[in-house]
């Protein structure tokens, strides 16, 4: 099957990370992406451009010159998609803004990725990645030790990456809507807004503390140092994994109560005993010995590798999450593979072009090509939700898979969430990831439960599952089985380590993907590996899974065929690290790392003011302007090696609010380093639906996040609060013609109508 976006033309005006990465995700699926750079090249001169610009064509234009500006306008007039990530108003000033572009080309999907939204009071702030990170609680303060209250910088560009993920997904949704009515629309995915999707459960708040249960036995999911000094992430998340581990390790801890997970809720001292035993045990073997032994027994464990190791790892190469390309600038280059993947198509991205390499061909096409087709829709408000009328069966657990279903619900799909009636840990993270869905509890391990599933498939358009490879096939409901009954089905499969390769069948979670791919090692630095501030692989994989589903739906309109689509936590981890996740001759691993990191340079880092911390985002050319700010006179004569100390001394003399006001007035990026609680309670975030506090059945008032993507004609919807698990059985069974069987199925334990 041809790539899903083979007939889609994209004009990529993006700079830095978010815009180029979003356009790369489209190019990876076959879109013809025309990359527009200034004549001197990308604004940020980084080797990562060789990844982000792969599969694109290049033309250099000076948008301040009338002739080049006219060329850009004509390209937009003939495009399907425009992507830009300037501050709000910049493209309007150039005459290339969404209103002008859509007036010329009503079928156009115009996607903006500013740092802050056009209606945010901070819209004019120079929204560097670090500035947005500070504004979204990404660098939340440490709470322990002699550095309590000190924020920690992560080199992973979470805000830019999530804006790119949501932008690509929203563009695909807008294409599905345009397939129906012929109309384009404006999309806005601010980096700030997009980060709320990454915050996820970290920002969740149950207002009645009595409804929150402590999770016991946390020593079963933890990093442990091994005999050779290396660390592993051990993840015995349930009783079966614990049993497999102790048998493989040859220890007998039952007499001490360490295997009774329920006791941890009552005897908190048991946790300390478990951790001490585990620490001593792991010191008896090397990290590689533990990884081999424990995984062979079936319990998930991964060495906390660095990214350089993962780029060369046999599984990373065999599964295609790392690919090799012959780059015209860097030579042989390893970089992240394509994600997500559509099983019916196989694409190997072409290397990134040289600057302006395709200018002659692009100009020739403009001279002979025709403008875009006229719109066929009924007007700017004629669009229903992109997925209105489509039904999704969501079989997923934990975070990644349910996030895929939740994202599809935000675009209007009727999502039926299917959980087991009794599963250890209950329906995990239900209120975070299942808003906007209907819930049933159905035992798919029983013949009667499978028969109900097949009945539901009759009216389904999409099935989403995130079990490890082979599990759904054993149940008889894998893709091939479902396709035989419903040939046009879109079937999304998400897992931990990808599809293909020696680790394909290994179970895995967020922590393991972070461990294997280098995220924990980078954030921990020379010491103990540390988890990133948010479960970024889980939520990112769910969003990219939804992107794959939307691509398949767009393609199905042209071909009439369904297919399987795939996403994975480790794929997402590689893409999230794409700013430095590459290898080539001369590569230097010099990005900031460790728990003492404050930024990437003296002008891009966190500083402590008199009453707290803030992030400064500036360029070397801003030094002169900084010297004009009250309190910073003389900085232009300071040695570059002493700028950090100079600024640290001066910033300590005034408050965060004073410095942010002074710096932003001069056009320099700055923002207070907020906590997640401050972010979630921010009045602007609440008013714009990024933070939702609503009444939940059985839980009372509960705060979750809302969608961060904005579509002008077919807006994303947060959906109703997650209902009590199993509460929608009556409506779902009635619609499927199974109402008469429900009571008997409940009596047999196949269905439950109350939460576990």
C-alpha positions as CSV (number, residue, x, y, z in Angstrom):
1,X,0.0,0.0,0.0
2,X,1.3,3.5,-0.8
3,X,2.2,5.8,2.1
4,X,-0.8,7.5,3.7
5,X,0.3,11.0,3.0
6,X,1.8,10.5,-0.5
7,X,-0.5,13.1,-2.1
8,X,-0.1,15.7,0.7
9,X,2.1,18.7,0.3
10,X,3.5,20.5,3.4
11,X,5.2,23.8,3.6
12,X,7.5,23.8,6.6
13,X,8.5,27.2,7.9
14,X,9.4,25.8,11.3
15,X,12.7,26.6,13.2
16,X,14.3,25.1,16.3
17,X,12.5,21.9,17.3
18,X,8.7,21.8,17.3
19,X,7.9,22.9,13.7
20,X,10.7,20.8,12.0
21,X,9.8,17.7,14.2
22,X,6.1,18.0,13.4
23,X,6.9,18.2,9.7
24,X,9.3,15.3,10.0
25,X,6.5,13.1,11.4
26,X,4.5,14.0,8.2
27,X,7.4,13.4,5.9
28,X,8.0,10.0,7.5
29,X,4.5,9.0,6.3
30,X,5.1,10.0,2.7
31,X,4.2,13.7,2.6
32,X,6.0,16.0,0.2
33,X,7.5,18.4,2.7
34,X,9.1,21.6,1.3
35,X,11.4,23.0,3.9
36,X,11.9,26.8,3.9
37,X,15.0,28.1,5.5
38,X,16.7,31.6,5.4
39,X,19.6,31.8,3.0
40,X,22.1,31.4,5.8
41,X,20.5,28.1,6.9
42,X,18.4,27.0,9.9
43,X,18.3,29.5,12.8
44,X,19.6,26.8,15.1
45,X,22.7,25.2,13.6
46,X,22.6,21.7,15.1
47,X,23.3,18.2,13.8
48,X,19.8,17.3,14.9
49,X,18.6,19.2,11.8
50,X,19.9,16.2,9.8
51,X,17.2,14.1,11.6
52,X,14.4,16.6,11.6
53,X,14.7,17.5,7.9
54,X,15.0,14.0,6.6
55,X,12.7,13.1,3.7
56,X,12.1,16.8,2.9
57,X,13.0,19.1,0.0
58,X,14.8,22.4,0.6
59,X,14.5,25.9,-0.7
60,X,16.2,29.0,0.9
61,X,14.0,32.1,1.0
62,X,14.6,35.5,2.5
63,X,11.0,36.4,3.7
64,X,12.0,40.0,4.0
65,X,12.6,40.2,0.2
66,X,9.4,40.8,-1.8
67,X,10.3,38.2,-4.5
68,X,11.0,35.4,-2.0
69,X,8.0,36.4,0.1
70,X,5.8,36.0,-3.0
71,X,7.4,32.6,-3.7
72,X,6.5,31.5,-0.1
73,X,2.9,32.8,-0.6
74,X,2.5,30.9,-3.8
75,X,3.8,27.7,-2.1
76,X,1.2,28.1,0.6
77,X,-1.5,28.7,-2.0
78,X,-0.8,25.3,-3.5
79,X,-0.2,23.4,-0.2
80,X,-2.4,21.1,1.9
81,X,-0.6,21.9,5.1
82,X,1.5,24.9,6.4
83,X,3.5,24.5,9.6
84,X,5.1,27.4,11.4
85,X,6.3,28.0,15.0
86,X,7.0,31.7,15.3
87,X,5.6,33.9,18.0
88,X,1.9,34.9,17.3
89,X,1.7,37.7,14.8
90,X,5.0,37.2,13.0
91,X,3.4,35.4,10.1
92,X,0.6,37.9,9.9
93,X,3.2,40.7,9.7
94,X,4.8,38.9,6.8
95,X,1.4,38.5,5.0
96,X,1.6,34.7,5.4
97,X,-0.7,34.4,8.4
98,X,-3.6,31.9,8.7
99,X,-6.3,34.4,7.7
100,X,-4.6,35.4,4.5
101,X,-3.5,31.9,3.6
102,X,-6.9,30.4,4.2
103,X,-8.5,33.2,2.1
104,X,-6.3,32.2,-0.8
105,X,-6.6,28.4,-0.1
106,X,-9.7,27.4,1.8
107,X,-8.6,23.7,1.8
108,X,-5.4,24.6,3.7
109,X,-4.7,23.2,7.1
110,X,-2.6,25.9,8.7
111,X,-0.8,24.7,11.9
112,X,0.9,27.2,14.3
113,X,3.1,26.0,17.2
114,X,3.9,29.1,19.2
115,X,5.5,28.9,22.7
116,X,2.4,30.5,24.2
117,X,-1.1,30.8,22.6
118,X,-2.1,33.8,20.6
119,X,-4.7,34.7,23.3
120,X,-2.2,34.1,26.2
121,X,-0.9,37.3,27.9
122,X,2.6,35.7,27.4
123,X,2.2,35.4,23.7
124,X,5.0,37.9,23.1
125,X,7.5,36.2,25.4
126,X,10.5,34.7,23.7
127,X,9.4,31.2,24.4
128,X,12.5,29.1,24.4
129,X,12.1,25.4,25.4
130,X,13.5,26.2,28.8
131,X,11.2,29.2,29.3
132,X,8.2,27.0,28.5
133,X,9.6,24.2,30.7
134,X,9.8,26.6,33.6
135,X,6.2,27.7,33.0
136,X,4.9,24.2,33.0
137,X,6.5,22.7,36.1
138,X,9.0,20.6,34.1
139,X,11.9,21.7,36.3
140,X,10.0,21.3,39.6
141,X,12.1,21.7,42.7
142,X,13.9,18.9,44.4
143,X,12.4,18.1,47.8
144,X,15.3,16.4,49.6
145,X,18.8,16.9,50.9
146,X,20.9,20.0,51.2
147,X,19.6,21.4,47.9
148,X,15.9,21.3,48.8
149,X,13.9,23.6,46.6
150,X,16.5,23.7,43.8
151,X,14.9,23.0,40.4
152,X,16.5,20.4,38.0
153,X,16.9,21.0,34.3
154,X,16.2,18.1,31.8
155,X,17.8,18.3,28.4
156,X,14.9,16.4,26.8
157,X,12.7,19.0,25.0
158,X,9.4,17.8,26.4
159,X,7.3,20.9,25.5
160,X,8.6,21.1,21.9
161,X,8.3,17.4,21.3
162,X,4.7,17.2,22.6
163,X,3.7,20.2,20.6
164,X,5.1,18.3,17.5
165,X,3.3,15.1,18.4
166,X,-0.1,16.9,19.0
167,X,0.4,19.0,15.9
168,X,1.0,16.0,13.6
169,X,-2.0,14.2,15.2
170,X,-4.2,17.3,14.8
171,X,-3.2,17.7,11.2
172,X,-4.2,14.1,10.5
173,X,-7.5,14.7,12.2
174,X,-8.0,17.8,10.1
175,X,-7.3,15.8,7.0
176,X,-9.9,13.3,8.0
177,X,-12.4,16.2,8.5
178,X,-11.4,17.7,5.1
179,X,-11.9,14.3,3.4
180,X,-15.5,14.6,4.4
181,X,-16.3,18.2,3.6
182,X,-13.4,19.6,1.6
183,X,-12.6,22.4,4.1
184,X,-9.3,23.3,5.8
185,X,-8.9,25.1,9.1
186,X,-6.5,26.7,11.4
187,X,-4.7,24.7,14.1
188,X,-2.8,26.1,17.0
189,X,-0.8,23.8,19.3
190,X,1.2,26.0,21.7
191,X,4.1,24.4,23.5
192,X,2.8,25.5,26.8
193,X,-0.7,24.0,26.2
194,X,0.8,20.8,24.8
195,X,2.9,20.1,27.9
196,X,-0.3,19.5,29.9
197,X,-0.7,16.2,28.0
198,X,2.8,15.2,29.3
199,X,2.1,16.3,32.8
200,X,-0.8,13.9,33.0
201,X,-1.3,12.1,36.2
202,X,1.4,14.2,37.9
203,X,-1.1,17.0,37.9
204,X,-4.0,14.9,38.9
205,X,-5.6,15.8,42.3
206,X,-8.3,14.1,44.3
207,X,-9.8,16.8,46.5
208,X,-11.0,14.3,49.1
209,X,-7.8,12.7,50.6
210,X,-9.8,9.8,52.1
211,X,-10.4,8.5,48.6
212,X,-6.6,8.2,47.9
213,X,-5.0,4.8,48.8
214,X,-1.3,4.4,49.4
215,X,0.4,2.1,47.0
216,X,2.5,-0.5,48.9
217,X,5.5,-2.6,47.9
218,X,7.2,0.1,45.9
219,X,10.5,-1.6,46.3
220,X,9.4,-4.0,43.7
221,X,9.6,-1.2,41.1
222,X,13.0,0.5,41.6
223,X,16.5,1.0,40.4
224,X,19.2,-1.2,42.0
225,X,22.9,-1.1,41.7
226,X,24.7,-4.2,40.7
227,X,28.0,-5.9,41.3
228,X,29.8,-4.0,38.5
229,X,28.5,-0.6,39.7
230,X,25.9,-0.4,36.9
231,X,22.2,0.1,37.6
232,X,19.1,-1.8,36.5
233,X,15.5,-0.8,36.6
234,X,13.6,-3.7,38.2
235,X,9.8,-3.8,37.6
236,X,7.9,-6.6,39.4
237,X,4.5,-4.8,39.0
238,X,2.3,-7.7,40.0
239,X,2.3,-10.9,42.0
240,X,3.2,-13.1,39.0
241,X,6.3,-11.1,38.2
242,X,7.4,-11.2,41.9
243,X,7.0,-15.0,42.1
244,X,8.9,-15.5,38.9
245,X,11.7,-13.2,40.2
246,X,12.3,-14.9,43.6
247,X,12.3,-18.3,42.0
248,X,14.9,-17.2,39.4
249,X,17.0,-15.5,42.0
250,X,16.8,-18.5,44.4
251,X,15.6,-16.6,47.4
252,X,12.9,-17.5,49.9
253,X,11.4,-14.4,51.5
254,X,7.8,-15.7,52.1
255,X,8.4,-16.2,55.8
256,X,9.1,-12.5,56.3
257,X,6.0,-11.5,54.6
258,X,7.9,-9.8,51.7
259,X,5.8,-11.6,49.1
260,X,2.4,-10.5,50.5
261,X,1.9,-7.2,48.7
262,X,-1.3,-6.3,50.7
263,X,0.8,-6.1,53.9
264,X,2.8,-3.2,52.6
265,X,-0.3,-1.0,53.0
266,X,-0.5,-1.9,56.7
267,X,3.1,-2.3,57.6
268,X,5.2,0.6,56.2
269,X,8.4,-0.7,57.8
270,X,8.1,-3.7,55.5
271,X,9.1,-1.5,52.6
272,X,12.5,-0.7,54.2
273,X,13.2,-4.4,54.8
274,X,12.3,-5.3,51.2
275,X,14.6,-2.5,49.8
276,X,17.5,-3.6,52.0
277,X,17.2,-7.2,50.9
278,X,16.9,-6.2,47.3
279,X,19.9,-3.9,47.4
280,X,22.1,-6.7,48.9
281,X,20.8,-9.3,46.4
282,X,21.4,-7.2,43.3
283,X,25.0,-6.6,44.4
284,X,25.7,-10.3,43.9
285,X,25.6,-10.2,40.1
286,X,26.5,-7.8,37.3
287,X,23.8,-5.7,35.6
288,X,24.0,-7.8,32.4
289,X,23.6,-11.0,34.4
290,X,20.5,-9.7,36.2
291,X,19.0,-8.4,32.9
292,X,19.5,-11.8,31.3
293,X,18.4,-13.9,34.3
294,X,15.3,-11.9,35.3
295,X,13.9,-11.4,31.8
296,X,14.4,-15.1,31.0
297,X,12.2,-15.7,34.0
298,X,9.6,-13.3,32.6
299,X,10.0,-10.4,35.0
300,X,10.7,-7.0,33.3
301,X,14.1,-5.6,34.0
302,X,16.4,-3.3,32.0
303,X,19.9,-2.0,32.4
304,X,20.0,1.8,32.8
305,X,22.0,2.3,29.6
306,X,23.1,5.6,28.1
307,X,21.8,6.7,24.7
308,X,25.1,5.9,23.0
309,X,24.8,2.3,24.0
310,X,21.1,2.1,22.9
311,X,21.9,3.4,19.5
312,X,24.2,0.4,19.0
313,X,22.0,-2.1,20.8
314,X,21.0,-5.2,18.8
315,X,17.3,-4.8,19.6
316,X,17.3,-1.1,18.8
317,X,18.8,-1.9,15.4
318,X,16.7,-5.0,14.6
319,X,13.4,-3.4,15.5
320,X,14.1,-0.4,13.4
321,X,13.8,2.2,16.2
322,X,17.3,3.1,15.2
323,X,18.1,3.5,11.5
324,X,21.3,4.1,9.5
325,X,21.4,6.8,6.8
326,X,24.1,8.1,4.5
327,X,23.8,11.8,5.3
328,X,25.4,14.2,2.8
329,X,26.8,16.4,5.7
330,X,27.6,14.0,8.5
331,X,28.2,10.8,6.6
332,X,27.0,7.5,8.0
333,X,24.5,8.5,10.7
334,X,22.4,6.6,13.2
335,X,19.1,8.4,14.1
336,X,15.6,7.6,15.5
337,X,13.5,5.4,13.2
338,X,10.0,6.1,11.9
339,X,7.3,6.3,14.4
340,X,4.4,5.5,14.4
341,X,4.3,2.7,11.8
342,X,1.6,1.5,9.5
343,X,2.0,-2.2,8.8
344,X,0.7,-1.8,5.2
345,X,3.5,0.6,4.3
346,X,7.2,0.4,4.8
347,X,9.2,3.7,4.5
348,X,12.9,4.4,4.8
349,X,13.3,8.2,5.0
350,X,15.7,9.9,2.6
351,X,18.6,11.8,4.2
352,X,18.0,15.5,4.9
353,X,18.8,17.6,1.8
354,X,21.5,20.2,1.5
355,X,20.3,23.8,1.9
356,X,18.5,25.0,-1.2
357,X,19.1,21.7,-3.0
358,X,15.6,21.6,-4.5
359,X,15.1,25.2,-5.3
360,X,15.2,24.9,-9.1
361,X,12.7,22.0,-9.1
362,X,10.4,23.7,-6.6
363,X,10.4,27.0,-8.7
364,X,9.7,25.0,-11.9
365,X,6.7,23.4,-10.2
366,X,5.4,26.8,-9.2
367,X,5.7,28.0,-12.8
368,X,3.7,25.1,-14.2
369,X,1.6,23.9,-11.3
370,X,-2.0,24.8,-10.6
371,X,-3.3,26.4,-7.3
372,X,-5.0,24.2,-4.8
373,X,-8.5,22.9,-5.6
374,X,-11.4,25.1,-4.3
375,X,-13.1,24.1,-1.1
376,X,-16.3,22.0,-1.4
377,X,-17.6,22.5,2.1
378,X,-20.6,24.6,3.2
379,X,-18.8,27.2,5.3
380,X,-16.5,27.7,8.2
381,X,-18.8,26.2,10.8
382,X,-20.0,23.2,8.8
383,X,-17.6,20.6,10.2
384,X,-18.6,18.0,12.7
385,X,-15.9,16.4,14.9
386,X,-13.4,14.6,12.7
387,X,-14.3,11.2,14.1
388,X,-18.0,11.7,14.7
389,X,-19.9,8.5,14.1
390,X,-16.8,6.3,14.5
391,X,-16.6,3.7,17.3
392,X,-13.4,2.6,19.0
393,X,-12.9,-0.5,21.2
394,X,-10.2,0.3,23.7
395,X,-8.7,-2.8,25.3
396,X,-5.7,-1.0,26.8
397,X,-4.3,-0.9,30.3
398,X,-2.1,1.6,32.3
399,X,-1.3,4.9,30.4
400,X,-0.1,4.6,26.8
401,X,-2.9,2.7,25.2
402,X,-5.7,4.4,27.0
403,X,-4.2,7.7,26.0
404,X,-4.5,6.7,22.4
405,X,-8.2,6.0,23.0
406,X,-8.6,9.2,24.9
407,X,-7.1,11.2,22.1
408,X,-9.4,9.6,19.6
409,X,-12.3,10.5,21.9
410,X,-11.1,14.2,21.9
411,X,-11.6,14.1,18.1
412,X,-15.2,12.9,18.5
413,X,-15.0,9.1,18.4
414,X,-17.3,7.0,20.6
415,X,-14.8,5.1,22.7
416,X,-15.8,2.0,24.6
417,X,-13.2,1.2,27.3
418,X,-13.0,-2.5,28.1
419,X,-11.3,-3.6,31.3
420,X,-11.2,-6.9,33.1
421,X,-13.7,-7.4,35.9
422,X,-10.9,-8.2,38.3
423,X,-7.3,-7.2,37.7
424,X,-4.5,-6.7,40.2
425,X,-4.3,-3.0,40.9
426,X,-7.8,-2.4,39.6
427,X,-8.4,-0.1,36.7
428,X,-5.2,1.8,36.9
429,X,-5.1,5.5,36.3
430,X,-8.7,5.4,35.2
431,X,-9.7,9.0,35.8
432,X,-6.7,10.3,34.1
433,X,-6.8,8.5,30.8
434,X,-10.5,7.5,30.4
435,X,-12.3,10.8,30.3
436,X,-14.7,11.0,27.3
437,X,-15.1,7.2,27.1
438,X,-17.8,4.7,28.1
439,X,-16.7,1.9,30.4
440,X,-17.5,-1.8,30.6
441,X,-15.8,-4.6,32.6
442,X,-15.6,-7.7,30.5
443,X,-13.6,-10.9,31.0
444,X,-11.9,-11.7,27.7
445,X,-10.4,-14.9,29.0
446,X,-13.8,-16.5,28.9
447,X,-15.6,-17.9,25.8
448,X,-18.7,-15.8,26.7
449,X,-16.6,-12.7,27.0
450,X,-15.0,-13.3,23.6
451,X,-18.5,-13.7,22.1
452,X,-19.5,-10.3,23.5
453,X,-16.3,-8.8,22.0
454,X,-17.1,-10.1,18.6
455,X,-20.6,-8.6,18.8
456,X,-19.1,-5.3,19.7
457,X,-16.6,-5.5,16.8
458,X,-19.6,-5.6,14.4
459,X,-20.2,-1.9,14.9
460,X,-16.5,-0.9,15.6
461,X,-14.2,1.0,13.2
462,X,-11.1,0.9,15.4
463,X,-9.6,-1.5,18.0
464,X,-6.7,-0.4,20.2
465,X,-4.7,-2.8,22.4
466,X,-1.4,-2.5,24.2
467,X,-0.6,-5.9,25.5
468,X,2.9,-7.4,24.8
469,X,3.3,-9.2,21.6
470,X,1.4,-12.5,21.4
471,X,-1.1,-11.9,24.2
472,X,-4.1,-10.9,22.1
473,X,-3.3,-13.7,19.6
474,X,-3.5,-16.2,22.4
475,X,-7.0,-14.8,23.3
476,X,-8.0,-15.2,19.6
477,X,-8.5,-11.5,19.1
478,X,-5.3,-10.4,17.3
479,X,-5.3,-8.3,14.2
480,X,-5.6,-11.2,11.7
481,X,-8.5,-12.7,13.6
482,X,-10.4,-9.4,13.8
483,X,-9.6,-8.6,10.1
484,X,-11.2,-11.8,9.0
485,X,-14.5,-10.8,10.6
486,X,-14.2,-7.1,9.9
487,X,-11.9,-6.5,6.9
488,X,-12.0,-2.7,7.1
489,X,-10.9,-2.6,10.7
490,X,-8.1,-0.2,11.9
491,X,-6.2,-2.1,14.6
492,X,-3.7,-0.3,16.7
493,X,-1.1,-2.2,18.6
494,X,1.1,-0.5,21.2
495,X,3.8,-2.1,23.3
496,X,7.0,-1.3,25.2
497,X,10.0,-2.3,23.0
498,X,8.5,-2.3,19.5
499,X,7.5,-4.7,16.9
500,X,10.3,-7.1,15.7
501,X,13.7,-7.6,17.3
502,X,14.7,-9.9,20.2
503,X,12.9,-7.9,22.9
504,X,9.5,-7.7,21.1
505,X,7.8,-10.1,23.5
506,X,9.2,-8.5,26.7
507,X,6.7,-6.7,28.9
508,X,7.5,-3.2,29.7
509,X,6.5,0.1,31.3
510,X,7.5,3.8,31.2
511,X,10.3,3.3,33.6
512,X,11.9,0.5,31.5
513,X,11.7,2.5,28.3
514,X,13.4,5.4,30.1
515,X,16.1,3.0,31.4
516,X,16.9,1.2,28.2
517,X,17.1,4.2,25.9
518,X,19.2,6.5,28.1
519,X,16.7,8.8,29.6
520,X,17.3,7.8,33.3
521,X,21.1,7.8,32.9
522,X,21.0,11.3,31.4
523,X,18.7,12.8,34.1
524,X,20.7,11.1,36.9
525,X,24.1,11.9,35.6
526,X,27.0,10.3,37.3
527,X,24.9,9.1,40.2
528,X,21.8,6.9,40.5
529,X,19.6,7.0,37.4
530,X,16.5,9.2,37.8
531,X,13.1,9.1,36.1
532,X,12.2,12.1,34.0
533,X,9.7,14.5,35.6
534,X,6.7,13.2,33.7
535,X,5.8,9.8,32.1
536,X,6.6,11.2,28.7
537,X,6.9,7.9,26.8
538,X,3.5,6.6,27.9
539,X,1.6,9.7,26.9
540,X,3.7,10.4,23.8
541,X,3.2,6.8,22.6
542,X,-0.6,7.1,23.1
543,X,-0.7,10.4,21.1
544,X,1.4,8.9,18.3
545,X,-0.8,5.8,18.3
546,X,-3.8,8.1,17.7
547,X,-1.8,9.8,14.9
548,X,-1.3,6.4,13.3
549,X,-5.0,5.6,13.6
550,X,-5.9,8.9,12.0
551,X,-3.5,8.3,9.2
552,X,-5.0,4.9,8.5
553,X,-8.5,6.4,8.5
554,X,-7.4,9.1,6.0
555,X,-5.9,6.4,3.9
556,X,-9.0,4.1,4.2
557,X,-11.1,6.8,2.6
558,X,-9.0,6.5,-0.6
559,X,-8.4,2.7,-0.6
560,X,-11.4,1.3,1.4
561,X,-8.9,-0.9,3.2
562,X,-8.2,-1.2,6.9
563,X,-4.8,-2.1,8.4
564,X,-2.8,-2.6,11.6
565,X,-0.8,0.4,13.0
566,X,1.9,0.3,15.6
567,X,3.5,2.5,18.2
568,X,5.9,1.7,21.1
569,X,7.3,3.3,24.2
570,X,10.9,2.8,23.1
571,X,10.1,4.3,19.7
572,X,8.8,7.4,21.4
573,X,11.8,7.6,23.7
574,X,14.1,7.8,20.8
575,X,12.1,10.5,19.1
576,X,11.8,12.5,22.3
577,X,15.6,12.5,22.5
578,X,16.1,13.4,18.8
579,X,17.8,16.7,19.7
580,X,20.9,14.6,20.6
581,X,19.9,10.9,19.9
582,X,22.2,10.3,16.9
583,X,25.6,8.9,16.2
584,X,28.1,9.8,13.5
585,X,31.9,10.4,13.1
586,X,32.9,13.2,15.5
587,X,29.8,13.0,17.6
588,X,30.2,14.6,21.0
589,X,27.8,13.8,23.8
590,X,27.7,17.1,25.6
591,X,24.1,17.8,26.4
592,X,23.4,18.8,30.1
593,X,22.9,15.9,32.5
594,X,22.5,15.0,36.1
595,X,20.5,16.3,39.0
596,X,22.7,19.5,39.4
597,X,22.0,20.7,35.8
598,X,20.4,24.1,35.5
599,X,20.5,24.6,31.7
600,X,22.5,24.3,28.5
601,X,24.5,27.6,28.8
602,X,24.9,30.8,30.8
603,X,22.1,32.4,28.8
604,X,19.8,29.4,28.7
605,X,19.5,28.2,32.3
606,X,17.7,28.5,35.6
607,X,18.8,31.2,38.1
608,X,17.9,31.9,41.7
609,X,16.4,35.3,42.4
610,X,15.8,36.7,45.9
611,X,12.6,34.8,46.4
612,X,12.7,31.8,44.0
613,X,13.9,30.5,40.7
614,X,13.3,31.5,37.1
615,X,14.6,30.5,33.6
616,X,16.5,32.9,31.4
617,X,16.3,32.3,27.7
618,X,18.6,34.5,25.6
619,X,21.1,34.4,22.8
620,X,24.7,35.7,22.7
621,X,23.5,38.6,20.5
622,X,21.2,39.7,23.4
623,X,24.2,40.5,25.6
624,X,24.1,44.2,24.6
625,X,20.4,44.4,25.4
626,X,20.9,42.7,28.8
627,X,23.3,45.5,29.7
628,X,20.5,48.0,29.2
629,X,18.4,46.3,31.9
630,X,18.4,47.8,35.4
631,X,20.8,45.8,37.5
632,X,22.7,44.1,34.7
633,X,24.9,47.0,33.5
634,X,28.4,45.9,32.6
635,X,27.5,42.4,31.5
636,X,28.8,43.1,28.0
637,X,32.3,43.5,29.3
638,X,32.3,40.3,31.3
639,X,34.3,37.3,30.1
640,X,32.0,34.6,28.6
641,X,33.3,32.1,31.2
642,X,32.2,34.4,34.0
643,X,28.7,35.3,32.8
644,X,27.1,32.6,34.9
645,X,28.6,34.0,38.1
646,X,27.8,37.6,37.1
647,X,24.2,36.9,36.5
648,X,23.8,34.7,39.5
649,X,25.1,37.5,41.7
650,X,22.9,40.1,40.1
651,X,19.7,38.0,39.9
652,X,19.9,37.3,43.7
653,X,19.3,41.0,44.4
654,X,15.7,41.2,43.2
655,X,12.5,39.1,43.1
656,X,11.5,36.6,40.3
657,X,8.6,38.9,39.3
658,X,10.9,41.9,39.0
659,X,13.4,40.1,36.8
660,X,10.8,38.5,34.6
661,X,9.2,41.9,34.0
662,X,12.5,43.6,33.2
663,X,13.8,40.8,30.9
664,X,10.6,40.4,29.0
665,X,10.3,44.1,28.5
666,X,13.7,44.0,26.7
667,X,12.5,41.0,24.5
668,X,14.5,38.4,26.5
669,X,12.8,35.2,27.4
670,X,12.1,34.6,31.1
671,X,9.6,32.8,33.2
672,X,9.3,31.8,36.9
673,X,10.1,28.2,37.6
674,X,6.7,27.0,38.7
675,X,5.6,23.8,40.5
676,X,3.1,21.5,38.9
677,X,0.5,22.5,41.5
678,X,1.0,26.2,40.5
679,X,0.6,25.3,36.8
680,X,-2.5,23.2,37.3
681,X,-4.1,26.0,39.4
682,X,-3.2,28.8,37.1
683,X,-6.4,30.7,36.2
684,X,-5.5,30.9,32.5
685,X,-5.0,27.2,32.3
686,X,-8.3,26.6,34.1
687,X,-10.2,29.0,31.9
688,X,-8.9,27.4,28.7
689,X,-9.6,23.8,29.7
690,X,-6.1,22.7,30.2
691,X,-6.8,22.0,33.9
692,X,-10.2,20.5,34.6
693,X,-11.7,20.1,38.0
694,X,-15.0,18.2,37.9
695,X,-17.2,16.0,39.9
696,X,-16.4,12.3,39.3
697,X,-18.8,9.5,40.4
698,X,-17.3,7.7,43.4
699,X,-14.4,10.2,43.7
700,X,-15.9,13.6,44.3
701,X,-14.0,16.6,42.9
702,X,-11.0,15.5,40.9
703,X,-8.6,17.5,38.8
704,X,-7.2,16.2,35.5
705,X,-5.7,17.7,32.4
706,X,-7.6,18.7,29.2
707,X,-6.6,18.7,25.5
708,X,-3.8,21.0,24.4
709,X,-4.6,21.2,20.7
710,X,-6.9,23.8,19.2
711,X,-8.7,23.2,15.9
712,X,-10.7,26.2,14.7
713,X,-13.5,24.4,12.8
714,X,-13.6,21.0,14.5
715,X,-12.3,21.7,18.1
716,X,-11.0,19.0,20.4
717,X,-13.3,18.2,23.2
718,X,-12.2,17.0,26.7
719,X,-15.2,14.7,27.1
720,X,-17.2,13.9,30.2
721,X,-15.3,12.8,33.4
722,X,-14.5,9.1,33.4
723,X,-17.5,7.2,34.7
724,X,-17.2,4.5,37.4
725,X,-15.6,1.5,35.8
726,X,-18.3,-0.8,34.4
727,X,-21.0,1.9,34.7
728,X,-21.9,2.0,31.0
729,X,-22.6,-1.7,30.6
730,X,-26.3,-1.2,30.2
731,X,-26.1,1.3,27.4
732,X,-23.3,-0.5,25.6
733,X,-25.1,-3.9,25.8
734,X,-28.4,-2.4,24.7
735,X,-26.9,-0.9,21.6
736,X,-25.3,-4.2,20.7
737,X,-28.5,-6.1,21.1
738,X,-27.2,-7.9,24.2
739,X,-29.4,-6.4,26.9
740,X,-31.2,-9.6,27.5
741,X,-27.9,-11.4,28.3
742,X,-26.4,-8.9,30.6
743,X,-27.8,-10.2,33.9
744,X,-26.7,-13.7,33.2
745,X,-23.2,-12.6,32.2
746,X,-23.0,-10.6,35.4
747,X,-24.0,-13.6,37.5
748,X,-21.4,-15.7,35.7
749,X,-18.7,-13.2,36.4
750,X,-18.1,-12.5,32.8
751,X,-19.3,-8.9,33.2
752,X,-19.1,-6.6,36.2
753,X,-21.2,-3.5,36.6
754,X,-19.4,-2.2,39.7
755,X,-15.8,-1.0,40.0
756,X,-13.2,-3.5,41.1
